[in-house]
Amino acid sequence: MYQYTEFDRQFVHLRAQQFRDQLERWQRGELTDEQLLPLRLQNGWYIQRYAPMARIAVPYGDINSAQLRMLAHIAREYDRPTPELLAHAQATQDQLQAAQPGLTLAAPPLRYGYGHFTTRTNVQFNWIPITRAADVMDLLASVHMHGIQTSGNDIRNITCEAYAGIAEDEIVDTRPFAEITRQWSSLHPEFTYLPRKFKIAFNGAAEDRAATGWYDIGLQALKNAAGEVGFAVKVGGGMGRTPVIGTVVREFLPWDQLLNYIEAIVRVYNSYGRRDNKWKARIKILVKSEGQQFIDAVEAEYRAILEQDGAPHTITQAELDRVTGHFVVPPLRPAGRPHGVNTSGQLYQRWLQQNVRGHRMAGLKAVTLSFKRVGFAPGDADGDTLDALAQLADQFSAGEARLTHEQNLLLPWVHEADLPALYEAARKLGLAQPNIGLLTDMIACPGGDFCSLANARSLPIAAAITERYQDLDELFDIGPIDLHMSGCINSCGHHHSGHIGILGVDKDGKEWYQITLGGSDGTQLSGPAIGGKVVGPSFSAAEVPDVIEALLDTYRALRKGNELFIDTLRRVGQDPFKAAANGARHPKAAEEAVA
């Protein structure tokens, strides 16, 4: 993984010092709340429903054991609300719980001392007091981490697929390109105040595992007929109130022109993107409204950058080689750790099937640890678990790990001979559930339990579905399925791209949920990226688990042989599933939904 240079280290330390000065001036009354707002946002500090939320960048998902240990320390020592704040938050949750029609789902307790893995490979903390934010920034800088541009109207944390550099079907390892783009975009003076947030994703394999169609810029690596490396460029993808799949604006962009072309795209967006309406400010609206005119404007700006500006951001071979030199196979410990696992047992075999993938290097495997557990929110890891993950990374994966789009953690350098020992260690931590890619491996945002933007809570629904589907025989019979859940239309839980999507909505101060069917991230299993379609009126919280069960029962009744859920849905259409969902309504809630 990338190793910080002296310049990189100085950069994040100076940024932390700058933020401390800004925070202290605010505390002295020399900066207003309004003046502090963009400064804290560009360092990853939000004010959420009950307390500040810190968003920590993990570029392209790469994280090492020292960083995991620092996150564990921050979780234990800093992610702690005052007793008064916690009591207020719990009282508010109790009021929400009591207000729901026929609700039988128990909300999980409000937890603290946790890091939360997000779909964009960030780590979030929900209870750090803003007065301690500068101390946390200093601690992060000490292990080459930061929150720079994880929020605000700028170019956000750069992502790529979790298997970059290790996948058997890889065309190009995109991590060096993602790192070069990260360095170029950090504090870029021209793009500090864009019309809205801006997200870039790379994918280097034949299968799109980075959901590039859903990004402001999606970059698919490929090779042309001459074997030259380049990128297909998609622009204007995004979820939220107006889900849009990105448009291909360049079929093949030579790799050395990557930054020049991205600069052209962002310049056009910065010049013409709307600033009068927050909901219409994303680049997807500009691309959708202007069509070919947008592409023409980008091409004209790109030509001007090449001809008039002298192509200042052309990536040289020397620079690519320098950065690529950081992404080498790390020193691996010898294999052969002792274990007491029955390797022929069904649980272990299912874990091998679902959680272990092939590797481009003989004798190695990539292993996903599941963070979809009963009693925990999807993607949550407390301080002790983060410490234990650091130990597993050191012991089994050369000190390296990856955060995944699905809110899990991947160990990329595991000896095949060490799989039984790793399984046993993960099982003791509760992280060896063989559910990767199955129903309970759901994506969910923190929702109304923490987020001030949310219309409804996600975590009680996630908990109820997880508890209902603990029978592994049933999970394996249902087969691969993407269940994604968001607490509001901003779609942090990517509900639009789920085979089954759940969206929290507000009706007269009560929490309701829309169900969508047929979405896709763009993987080989799911087919091209597409947004799901809404199934009828919204459902009450108490109804959602029954609706999910009705949808799955319908699938099992209609499927042919080993047909997957998404394929059955596309073959028979949505009508049988809509009828099943509406048939699962509780009578009183059905009346309220119609009203």
C-alpha positions as CSV (number, residue, x, y, z in Angstrom):
1,M,0.0,0.0,0.0
2,Y,1.0,3.6,-0.4
3,Q,3.7,4.9,2.0
4,Y,3.6,8.5,2.9
5,T,6.6,10.6,1.8
6,E,8.0,13.4,4.0
7,F,5.9,15.9,2.0
8,D,2.7,13.8,2.6
9,R,3.5,13.6,6.4
10,Q,4.1,17.3,6.6
11,F,1.0,18.0,4.6
12,V,-1.4,16.2,7.0
13,H,0.3,17.5,10.1
14,L,0.1,21.1,8.9
15,R,-3.5,20.6,8.0
16,A,-4.2,19.3,11.5
17,Q,-2.4,22.4,12.9
18,Q,-4.4,24.7,10.7
19,F,-7.7,23.1,11.8
20,R,-6.7,23.4,15.5
21,D,-6.1,27.2,15.0
22,Q,-9.5,27.5,13.3
23,L,-11.2,25.6,16.1
24,E,-9.5,27.7,18.8
25,R,-10.5,30.9,17.1
26,W,-14.1,29.7,16.9
27,Q,-14.0,28.8,20.6
28,R,-12.8,32.3,21.4
29,G,-15.6,33.8,19.4
30,E,-13.3,35.1,16.6
31,L,-15.0,32.9,14.0
32,T,-18.8,32.5,13.8
33,D,-20.5,29.1,13.4
34,E,-21.2,30.1,9.8
35,Q,-17.5,30.9,9.2
36,L,-16.4,27.6,10.8
37,L,-18.9,25.5,8.8
38,P,-16.9,25.1,5.5
39,L,-13.6,24.8,7.4
40,R,-14.8,21.9,9.5
41,L,-16.7,20.3,6.6
42,Q,-13.5,20.2,4.5
43,N,-11.8,18.3,7.4
44,G,-14.6,15.8,7.8
45,W,-16.6,17.2,10.7
46,Y,-20.4,17.3,10.6
47,I,-22.9,18.3,13.3
48,Q,-25.4,15.5,13.3
49,R,-28.6,14.7,15.2
50,Y,-27.1,14.5,18.6
51,A,-23.4,15.2,18.3
52,P,-20.6,15.8,15.8
53,M,-19.8,13.1,13.3
54,A,-16.2,12.7,12.2
55,R,-15.6,11.1,8.7
56,I,-12.1,9.7,8.2
57,A,-10.8,9.1,4.7
58,V,-9.4,5.7,3.7
59,P,-8.4,6.3,0.1
60,Y,-9.3,3.3,-2.2
61,G,-9.9,1.3,1.0
62,D,-6.3,0.5,1.9
63,I,-5.6,0.5,5.6
64,N,-2.8,-1.0,7.8
65,S,-2.7,-2.4,11.3
66,A,-1.2,0.7,12.8
67,Q,-4.1,2.8,11.5
68,L,-6.6,0.2,12.7
69,R,-5.1,0.4,16.2
70,M,-5.3,4.2,16.1
71,L,-9.0,4.0,15.1
72,A,-9.5,1.6,18.1
73,H,-7.8,4.2,20.4
74,I,-10.0,7.0,19.1
75,A,-13.1,4.8,19.4
76,R,-12.4,4.0,23.1
77,E,-11.1,7.4,24.3
78,Y,-12.9,10.0,22.1
79,D,-16.1,8.6,20.8
80,R,-17.9,9.1,24.1
81,P,-21.0,11.3,24.7
82,T,-21.7,13.0,28.0
83,P,-24.3,11.2,30.2
84,E,-26.7,14.1,29.6
85,L,-26.4,13.9,25.8
86,L,-26.8,10.2,25.8
87,A,-29.9,10.4,28.0
88,H,-31.4,13.0,25.7
89,A,-30.7,10.9,22.6
90,Q,-32.2,7.8,24.2
91,A,-35.3,9.8,25.2
92,T,-35.7,11.0,21.6
93,Q,-35.4,7.4,20.3
94,D,-38.0,6.2,22.8
95,Q,-40.4,8.9,21.5
96,L,-39.9,7.8,17.9
97,Q,-40.4,4.2,18.9
98,A,-43.7,4.9,20.7
99,A,-45.0,7.0,17.7
100,Q,-44.8,4.1,15.2
101,P,-48.1,2.4,14.1
102,G,-48.2,-1.1,15.4
103,L,-44.4,-1.2,15.9
104,T,-43.0,-4.4,17.4
105,L,-39.4,-3.9,16.4
106,A,-37.1,-3.0,19.2
107,A,-34.6,-0.3,18.4
108,P,-31.0,-1.2,19.1
109,P,-29.5,0.7,22.0
110,L,-27.6,3.9,21.1
111,R,-23.9,2.7,21.0
112,Y,-20.8,4.7,21.4
113,G,-17.1,3.8,21.2
114,Y,-17.6,2.5,17.6
115,G,-16.2,3.1,14.2
116,H,-18.6,2.7,11.3
117,F,-17.4,1.5,7.9
118,T,-19.2,3.3,5.0
119,T,-19.9,2.4,1.4
120,R,-17.2,4.8,0.2
121,T,-14.5,3.3,2.4
122,N,-14.6,6.0,5.0
123,V,-14.7,5.4,8.8
124,Q,-17.2,7.5,10.8
125,F,-17.4,8.2,14.5
126,N,-20.7,9.6,15.9
127,W,-20.0,11.0,19.3
128,I,-16.7,12.8,19.3
129,P,-17.1,16.3,20.9
130,I,-16.2,19.1,18.6
131,T,-13.9,20.5,21.3
132,R,-11.7,17.4,20.9
133,A,-11.7,17.4,17.1
134,A,-8.2,18.9,16.8
135,D,-6.7,16.3,19.1
136,V,-8.2,13.6,17.0
137,M,-6.8,15.2,13.8
138,D,-3.4,15.1,15.4
139,L,-3.7,11.5,16.3
140,L,-4.8,10.6,12.7
141,A,-1.9,12.5,11.2
142,S,0.5,10.5,13.3
143,V,-0.6,7.3,11.3
144,H,-1.0,9.1,7.9
145,M,-4.7,9.5,8.1
146,H,-7.0,12.5,7.9
147,G,-10.5,13.7,7.2
148,I,-9.6,16.1,4.4
149,Q,-12.3,16.5,1.8
150,T,-14.5,13.7,3.2
151,S,-17.3,16.3,3.2
152,G,-18.0,19.7,1.7
153,N,-18.5,20.7,-1.9
154,D,-15.2,19.4,-3.2
155,I,-13.6,16.3,-4.7
156,R,-14.2,13.6,-2.1
157,N,-12.3,10.5,-1.0
158,I,-11.2,8.5,-4.2
159,T,-12.4,4.9,-4.3
160,C,-11.7,1.8,-6.3
161,E,-12.7,-1.9,-6.0
162,A,-11.5,-3.8,-3.0
163,Y,-9.7,-6.5,-5.0
164,A,-7.5,-4.0,-6.9
165,G,-4.0,-5.5,-7.3
166,I,-5.0,-9.0,-6.3
167,A,-7.9,-10.0,-8.5
168,E,-7.5,-12.8,-11.0
169,D,-9.5,-11.0,-13.6
170,E,-7.7,-7.7,-13.2
171,I,-6.8,-5.6,-16.3
172,V,-4.9,-2.9,-14.4
173,D,-4.2,-2.2,-10.8
174,T,-6.0,1.2,-10.4
175,R,-4.7,2.0,-7.0
176,P,-1.7,4.0,-8.3
177,F,-4.0,6.1,-10.5
178,A,-6.4,6.6,-7.6
179,E,-3.4,7.7,-5.4
180,I,-2.2,10.1,-8.1
181,T,-5.7,11.5,-8.4
182,R,-6.0,11.9,-4.6
183,Q,-2.8,13.9,-4.5
184,W,-3.8,16.1,-7.4
185,S,-7.3,16.8,-6.0
186,S,-6.4,17.4,-2.4
187,L,-6.9,21.2,-1.7
188,H,-7.0,21.9,-5.5
189,P,-7.5,25.7,-5.4
190,E,-9.9,25.7,-8.4
191,F,-12.2,23.0,-7.0
192,T,-12.4,23.9,-3.3
193,Y,-16.0,25.3,-3.6
194,L,-17.8,23.3,-6.3
195,P,-21.6,23.5,-6.7
196,R,-21.9,20.2,-4.8
197,K,-19.9,17.3,-3.6
198,F,-18.0,15.3,-6.3
199,K,-17.1,11.6,-6.2
200,I,-14.7,9.6,-8.4
201,A,-14.3,5.8,-8.6
202,F,-11.9,3.6,-10.4
203,N,-12.4,0.0,-11.5
204,G,-9.6,-2.1,-12.9
205,A,-11.2,-5.5,-13.5
206,A,-13.4,-7.0,-16.2
207,E,-16.3,-7.0,-13.7
208,D,-17.4,-3.6,-12.4
209,R,-17.0,-4.0,-8.6
210,A,-16.7,-0.3,-7.9
211,A,-20.2,0.7,-9.0
212,T,-18.7,3.2,-11.4
213,G,-22.0,3.9,-13.1
214,W,-23.3,5.6,-10.0
215,Y,-20.4,8.1,-9.6
216,D,-19.9,11.7,-10.7
217,I,-16.9,10.3,-12.6
218,G,-16.5,6.6,-13.1
219,L,-13.2,5.3,-14.6
220,Q,-13.1,1.8,-16.1
221,A,-9.6,0.6,-16.9
222,L,-9.1,-1.2,-20.2
223,K,-6.5,-2.0,-22.9
224,N,-7.0,-1.1,-26.6
225,A,-6.1,-3.3,-29.5
226,A,-2.4,-2.3,-29.3
227,G,-2.3,-3.3,-25.6
228,E,-2.1,0.3,-24.4
229,V,-3.7,1.1,-21.0
230,G,-6.5,3.7,-20.8
231,F,-9.9,4.4,-19.2
232,A,-13.5,4.5,-20.4
233,V,-14.9,7.6,-18.8
234,K,-18.4,7.9,-17.4
235,V,-19.8,11.1,-16.1
236,G,-23.0,12.2,-14.3
237,G,-23.9,9.1,-12.3
238,G,-25.5,9.5,-8.9
239,M,-28.2,8.5,-6.5
240,G,-30.3,10.8,-4.2
241,R,-33.5,12.4,-5.4
242,T,-32.7,11.9,-9.0
243,P,-31.0,8.6,-9.6
244,V,-29.0,8.7,-12.9
245,I,-26.5,6.2,-14.5
246,G,-23.3,7.9,-15.8
247,T,-22.9,8.6,-19.5
248,V,-19.9,7.4,-21.3
249,V,-18.1,10.5,-22.6
250,R,-14.9,8.9,-23.7
251,E,-14.5,5.3,-24.9
252,F,-10.7,5.4,-24.4
253,L,-8.7,8.0,-22.6
254,P,-4.9,7.3,-22.5
255,W,-3.7,6.9,-18.9
256,D,-1.3,9.8,-19.0
257,Q,-4.2,12.2,-19.8
258,L,-6.3,11.2,-16.8
259,L,-5.8,14.3,-14.7
260,N,-6.1,16.7,-17.7
261,Y,-9.4,15.2,-18.7
262,I,-10.8,15.1,-15.1
263,E,-9.8,18.7,-14.8
264,A,-11.7,19.5,-18.0
265,I,-14.8,17.8,-16.6
266,V,-14.7,19.5,-13.3
267,R,-14.0,22.9,-14.9
268,V,-17.1,22.6,-17.0
269,Y,-19.1,21.5,-14.0
270,N,-17.7,24.3,-11.9
271,S,-18.6,26.9,-14.5
272,Y,-22.1,25.7,-15.4
273,G,-23.3,23.6,-12.5
274,R,-26.3,25.1,-10.7
275,R,-25.7,26.9,-7.4
276,D,-29.2,28.2,-6.9
277,N,-30.8,24.9,-6.0
278,K,-29.1,22.3,-3.7
279,W,-31.1,19.5,-5.1
280,K,-30.2,20.3,-8.7
281,A,-26.5,21.1,-8.2
282,R,-24.9,17.7,-8.8
283,I,-23.2,17.2,-12.1
284,K,-25.7,14.5,-13.0
285,I,-28.3,17.2,-13.5
286,L,-26.0,19.2,-15.8
287,V,-25.2,16.1,-17.9
288,K,-28.8,15.0,-18.1
289,S,-30.1,18.5,-19.1
290,E,-27.3,19.3,-21.6
291,G,-26.5,15.9,-23.1
292,Q,-24.2,16.2,-26.1
293,Q,-23.6,19.9,-25.4
294,F,-22.0,18.9,-22.1
295,I,-19.7,16.4,-23.8
296,D,-18.8,19.0,-26.4
297,A,-18.0,21.5,-23.7
298,V,-15.7,19.0,-21.9
299,E,-13.9,18.1,-25.1
300,A,-13.4,21.8,-25.9
301,E,-12.0,22.5,-22.4
302,Y,-9.8,19.4,-22.7
303,R,-8.3,20.7,-26.0
304,A,-7.7,24.1,-24.4
305,I,-5.8,22.4,-21.5
306,L,-3.7,20.5,-24.0
307,E,-3.0,23.3,-26.5
308,Q,-3.2,26.5,-24.6
309,D,-2.2,25.4,-21.1
310,G,0.4,22.9,-22.2
311,A,-1.2,19.8,-20.7
312,P,0.2,20.7,-17.2
313,H,-1.2,17.6,-15.5
314,T,0.0,14.9,-17.9
315,I,1.2,12.0,-15.8
316,T,4.7,11.0,-16.7
317,Q,6.0,7.4,-16.8
318,A,8.4,8.3,-14.1
319,E,5.6,9.6,-11.8
320,L,3.5,6.5,-12.4
321,D,6.5,4.3,-11.7
322,R,7.2,6.1,-8.5
323,V,3.7,5.7,-7.2
324,T,3.3,2.2,-8.5
325,G,6.5,1.3,-6.6
326,H,4.5,1.7,-3.4
327,F,1.9,-0.9,-4.4
328,V,4.0,-4.1,-4.3
329,V,3.5,-7.4,-2.6
330,P,4.4,-6.9,1.1
331,P,6.8,-9.2,2.9
332,L,4.7,-12.3,3.8
333,R,5.2,-14.4,6.9
334,P,5.6,-18.1,6.4
335,A,2.4,-20.1,6.3
336,G,1.3,-22.9,8.6
337,R,-0.3,-21.5,11.7
338,P,-1.9,-24.1,14.0
339,H,-5.6,-24.5,14.2
340,G,-8.3,-26.9,15.5
341,V,-10.8,-26.5,12.7
342,N,-12.7,-29.4,11.2
343,T,-12.0,-28.4,7.6
344,S,-14.6,-30.8,6.3
345,G,-17.3,-29.3,8.5
346,Q,-20.3,-27.5,6.8
347,L,-19.7,-24.2,8.4
348,Y,-16.1,-24.0,7.4
349,Q,-16.9,-25.1,3.8
350,R,-19.6,-22.5,3.5
351,W,-17.2,-19.9,4.8
352,L,-14.7,-20.9,2.1
353,Q,-17.5,-20.7,-0.5
354,Q,-18.8,-17.2,0.5
355,N,-16.0,-15.4,2.2
356,V,-12.8,-16.6,0.4
357,R,-11.9,-15.6,-3.2
358,G,-9.1,-16.5,-5.6
359,H,-5.9,-14.5,-5.9
360,R,-3.6,-13.5,-8.8
361,M,-0.7,-15.1,-6.8
362,A,-0.6,-18.8,-6.4
363,G,-1.0,-20.0,-2.8
364,L,-2.7,-16.8,-1.7
365,K,-6.4,-16.0,-1.1
366,A,-8.5,-12.9,-0.4
367,V,-10.7,-13.2,2.7
368,T,-13.7,-11.1,3.7
369,L,-14.6,-10.7,7.3
370,S,-18.3,-10.1,7.7
371,F,-19.5,-7.1,9.7
372,K,-23.2,-8.1,9.4
373,R,-23.8,-9.5,12.8
374,V,-26.8,-9.9,15.2
375,G,-26.7,-7.2,17.8
376,F,-24.5,-4.8,15.7
377,A,-25.3,-2.3,13.0
378,P,-24.0,-3.1,9.6
379,G,-20.4,-1.9,9.3
380,D,-19.9,-1.2,13.0
381,A,-16.7,-2.1,14.9
382,D,-15.9,-1.2,18.5
383,G,-12.5,-0.4,19.8
384,D,-11.7,-4.0,20.9
385,T,-12.8,-5.3,17.5
386,L,-10.7,-2.7,15.7
387,D,-7.7,-3.8,17.8
388,A,-8.4,-7.5,17.0
389,L,-8.6,-6.6,13.3
390,A,-5.2,-5.1,13.5
391,Q,-3.9,-8.3,15.0
392,L,-5.5,-10.4,12.3
393,A,-4.0,-8.2,9.6
394,D,-0.5,-8.6,11.2
395,Q,-0.8,-12.3,11.7
396,F,-2.5,-13.3,8.4
397,S,-2.2,-10.5,5.9
398,A,1.2,-8.7,6.1
399,G,-0.3,-5.9,8.2
400,E,-2.7,-4.8,5.5
401,A,-6.5,-4.8,5.1
402,R,-9.1,-3.2,2.9
403,L,-12.5,-1.6,3.7
404,T,-15.1,-2.7,1.1
405,H,-18.0,-1.0,-0.6
406,E,-20.3,-3.5,1.2
407,Q,-19.1,-2.3,4.7
408,N,-16.9,-5.3,5.4
409,L,-13.2,-5.7,5.8
410,L,-11.0,-7.7,3.4
411,L,-7.6,-9.3,4.2
412,P,-5.8,-9.4,0.8
413,W,-2.6,-11.4,1.5
414,V,-3.7,-14.7,3.2
415,H,-1.8,-17.9,2.7
416,E,-4.2,-20.6,1.6
417,A,-2.6,-22.9,4.2
418,D,-3.6,-20.4,6.9
419,L,-7.3,-20.3,6.1
420,P,-8.3,-22.7,8.9
421,A,-6.4,-20.7,11.5
422,L,-7.8,-17.4,10.2
423,Y,-11.3,-18.9,10.2
424,E,-11.0,-20.0,13.9
425,A,-9.6,-16.6,14.9
426,A,-12.4,-14.7,13.0
427,R,-15.1,-17.1,14.4
428,K,-14.1,-16.2,18.0
429,L,-14.6,-12.5,17.1
430,G,-18.0,-13.2,15.6
431,L,-16.6,-12.2,12.1
432,A,-16.8,-15.5,10.3
433,Q,-20.4,-15.5,9.3
434,P,-20.5,-17.2,5.8
435,N,-22.9,-14.6,4.5
436,I,-20.9,-12.5,2.1
437,G,-23.1,-11.7,-0.9
438,L,-26.2,-13.2,0.7
439,L,-29.3,-11.5,2.1
440,T,-27.9,-10.6,5.5
441,D,-24.8,-9.0,4.0
442,M,-26.9,-5.9,3.6
443,I,-25.7,-2.3,3.1
444,A,-27.3,0.2,5.5
445,C,-26.6,3.8,6.5
446,P,-26.8,4.9,10.2
447,G,-30.2,6.5,9.4
448,G,-32.2,8.4,12.0
449,D,-30.4,6.9,14.9
450,F,-27.6,9.3,14.2
451,C,-28.1,11.4,11.0
452,S,-29.9,14.7,11.2
453,L,-30.9,14.4,7.5
454,A,-32.6,11.0,7.9
455,N,-36.4,10.7,7.7
456,A,-36.4,7.2,9.3
457,R,-34.2,4.8,11.1
458,S,-32.4,2.1,9.3
459,L,-30.9,0.1,12.1
460,P,-34.0,-1.4,13.7
461,I,-35.1,-2.6,10.2
462,A,-31.6,-4.1,9.5
463,A,-31.6,-5.8,13.0
464,A,-35.0,-7.3,12.4
465,I,-34.2,-8.7,9.0
466,T,-30.8,-10.0,10.2
467,E,-32.4,-11.8,13.2
468,R,-35.2,-13.3,11.0
469,Y,-32.7,-14.8,8.6
470,Q,-30.2,-16.6,10.8
471,D,-30.8,-20.1,9.4
472,L,-27.9,-20.7,7.0
473,D,-29.8,-23.4,5.1
474,E,-32.4,-20.8,4.3
475,L,-29.9,-18.1,3.4
476,F,-28.1,-20.4,1.0
477,D,-31.4,-21.5,-0.5
478,I,-32.3,-17.9,-1.2
479,G,-28.9,-17.4,-2.7
480,P,-27.0,-14.2,-3.7
481,I,-29.1,-11.0,-3.2
482,D,-28.3,-7.3,-2.7
483,L,-30.4,-5.7,0.0
484,H,-29.6,-2.0,0.4
485,M,-31.2,0.4,2.9
486,S,-31.1,4.2,3.3
487,G,-32.7,6.4,6.0
488,C,-33.4,9.2,3.5
489,I,-33.4,10.2,-0.1
490,N,-29.7,11.1,-0.1
491,S,-29.1,7.3,-0.5
492,C,-26.0,6.9,1.7
493,G,-27.2,3.2,1.9
494,H,-27.4,3.0,-1.9
495,H,-31.0,1.7,-1.9
496,H,-31.4,2.6,-5.6
497,S,-28.8,-0.1,-6.6
498,G,-30.2,-2.9,-4.4
499,H,-32.0,-5.9,-5.8
500,I,-34.2,-5.0,-2.9
501,G,-34.0,-1.4,-1.8
502,I,-35.5,0.1,1.4
503,L,-35.9,3.9,1.7
504,G,-37.0,5.7,4.9
505,V,-39.6,8.4,4.3
506,D,-41.5,10.7,6.6
507,K,-45.3,10.9,6.8
508,D,-46.8,13.3,9.3
509,G,-43.9,12.8,11.7
510,K,-43.9,9.0,11.4
511,E,-41.4,6.7,9.9
512,W,-42.4,4.8,6.7
513,Y,-40.5,2.9,4.2
514,Q,-40.6,2.6,0.4
515,I,-39.5,-0.7,-1.2
516,T,-37.7,-0.8,-4.6
517,L,-37.0,-3.8,-6.7
518,G,-34.5,-4.5,-9.5
519,G,-31.6,-2.2,-8.9
520,S,-28.0,-3.0,-9.7
521,D,-24.5,-1.9,-8.9
522,G,-23.2,-3.1,-12.2
523,T,-21.5,-6.3,-11.2
524,Q,-21.5,-9.4,-13.4
525,L,-24.1,-11.0,-11.1
526,S,-26.5,-8.1,-11.3
527,G,-25.9,-6.8,-14.8
528,P,-25.6,-3.2,-15.9
529,A,-26.1,-0.5,-13.3
530,I,-29.8,0.5,-13.0
531,G,-32.0,2.0,-10.4
532,G,-34.8,0.0,-8.8
533,K,-38.5,0.7,-9.2
534,V,-40.8,1.5,-6.3
535,V,-43.3,-1.1,-5.1
536,G,-46.6,0.7,-4.4
537,P,-47.3,2.9,-1.3
538,S,-44.9,2.9,1.6
539,F,-44.9,0.4,4.5
540,S,-44.7,0.9,8.2
541,A,-41.6,-0.1,10.1
542,A,-43.4,-3.1,11.6
543,E,-44.4,-4.3,8.1
544,V,-41.0,-4.2,6.4
545,P,-39.6,-7.6,7.6
546,D,-42.9,-9.3,6.6
547,V,-42.7,-7.6,3.2
548,I,-39.2,-8.8,2.6
549,E,-40.3,-12.3,3.6
550,A,-43.2,-12.1,1.1
551,L,-40.9,-11.0,-1.7
552,L,-38.5,-13.9,-1.0
553,D,-41.3,-16.4,-0.7
554,T,-42.6,-15.2,-4.1
555,Y,-39.1,-15.6,-5.6
556,R,-38.7,-19.1,-4.3
557,A,-42.1,-20.1,-5.7
558,L,-41.4,-18.6,-9.2
559,R,-37.7,-19.4,-9.8
560,K,-36.6,-22.0,-12.3
561,G,-33.9,-24.3,-11.0
562,N,-31.0,-22.4,-9.5
563,E,-32.2,-19.1,-11.0
564,L,-31.1,-16.0,-8.9
565,F,-33.5,-13.5,-7.4
566,I,-32.6,-10.8,-9.8
567,D,-33.0,-13.0,-12.8
568,T,-36.4,-14.3,-11.7
569,L,-37.5,-10.7,-11.1
570,R,-36.4,-9.7,-14.6
571,R,-38.0,-12.7,-16.2
572,V,-41.5,-12.6,-14.6
573,G,-41.7,-8.8,-14.0
574,Q,-42.6,-6.9,-10.9
575,D,-46.3,-7.6,-10.7
576,P,-46.2,-10.8,-8.7
577,F,-43.7,-9.2,-6.3
578,K,-45.9,-6.1,-5.9
579,A,-48.9,-8.2,-5.1
580,A,-47.0,-10.2,-2.5
581,A,-45.6,-7.0,-0.9
582,N,-49.0,-5.4,-0.7
583,G,-50.5,-8.7,0.7
584,A,-48.1,-8.5,3.6
585,R,-49.6,-5.2,4.8
586,H,-51.1,-5.0,8.3
587,P,-54.8,-3.8,8.0
588,K,-54.4,-0.7,10.1
589,A,-51.1,0.3,8.5
590,A,-52.6,-0.3,5.0
591,E,-55.4,2.3,5.8
592,E,-52.8,4.8,7.0
593,A,-50.6,4.2,3.9
594,V,-53.6,4.9,1.6
595,A,-54.6,7.9,3.6
